Amino acid sequence: MGISAVHGKHGHIYEKGLGIEKDLVKALAWEKVTQQRYPLKRIEQHIAELQKNLTPEQVAASEKLAKEITAKIEARLPKKTGI
């Protein structure tokens, strides 16, 4: 399973509340993280659908969370050496 699939799974789990409390803000954040790395039309469409169910404040919160998640992911990736 690739990185995008894992990120997408996080979004799906939060969106559906599979084993955890349903949280559309976190679902949207994970979809945005996935889209940053893999800008696919279907992800873009899913993000638009999720946003329809959220307030502007919730969308803003998801954008902040997506930035935090992305920073944590990038901190764990191996550094490029330029060689």
matplotlib code that plots the C-alpha trace (Angstrom):
import matplotlib.pyplot as plt

x = [0.0, 1.5, 1.7, -1.3, -3.4, -2.5, -3.4, -6.6, -7.5, -7.0, -9.5, -12.0, -11.8, -12.5, -15.2, -17.1, -16.2, -14.8, -13.6, -13.3, -15.5, -16.6, -14.7, -15.2, -12.6, -9.9, -11.2, -10.9, -7.4, -6.1, -7.7, -5.8, -2.6, -3.2, -4.0, -0.7, 1.3, -1.0, -3.2, -5.9, -9.2, -11.1, -9.4, -10.2, -13.9, -14.0, -12.6, -15.3, -18.0, -16.6, -16.4, -20.1, -20.8, -18.5, -18.7, -16.0, -14.5, -14.3, -12.7, -10.1, -9.4, -8.9, -6.4, -4.4, -4.5, -3.4, -0.4, 0.5, 0.2, 2.3, 5.0, 5.1, 5.3, 8.1, 10.1, 10.1, 11.2, 14.8, 16.7, 17.9, 21.7, 22.0, 24.4]
y = [0.0, 3.3, 6.5, 8.1, 5.1, 5.2, 8.9, 8.3, 5.6, 8.0, 10.3, 7.5, 6.2, 9.7, 10.4, 7.2, 6.9, 3.4, 2.4, 6.0, 9.0, 10.4, 13.7, 15.5, 18.1, 15.4, 13.6, 16.7, 17.4, 13.9, 14.3, 17.6, 15.9, 13.2, 15.8, 17.7, 14.7, 13.2, 15.8, 13.6, 14.7, 12.2, 13.5, 17.1, 16.1, 14.3, 17.4, 19.5, 17.1, 17.1, 20.9, 21.2, 19.6, 21.9, 25.5, 28.0, 27.7, 24.0, 24.2, 26.6, 24.2, 21.3, 23.4, 24.2, 20.5, 19.5, 21.8, 20.3, 16.7, 17.5, 19.1, 15.9, 13.7, 15.7, 15.7, 11.9, 11.6, 11.1, 14.3, 14.7, 15.1, 16.6, 13.8]
z = [0.0, -1.0, 1.0, -0.7, 0.0, 3.6, 3.8, 2.0, 4.4, 7.3, 5.7, 5.0, 8.6, 10.0, 7.5, 8.2, 11.9, 11.5, 15.0, 16.0, 16.4, 13.1, 12.4, 9.1, 9.9, 10.3, 7.3, 5.2, 6.6, 5.6, 2.1, 1.7, 2.8, 0.2, -2.5, -1.8, -2.8, -5.4, -7.0, -8.5, -9.8, -7.6, -4.5, -5.5, -6.0, -2.6, -0.9, -2.5, -1.2, 2.3, 2.4, 1.5, 4.9, 6.9, 8.1, 6.9, 10.4, 10.2, 6.7, 8.1, 11.0, 8.6, 6.6, 9.7, 10.7, 7.2, 7.5, 10.9, 9.6, 6.5, 8.7, 10.9, 7.8, 6.2, 9.5, 9.4, 5.7, 5.0, 4.1, 0.6, 0.4, -3.0, -4.1]

ax = plt.figure().add_subplot(projection="3d")
ax.plot(x, y, z, "-o")
ax.set_aspect("equal")
plt.show()
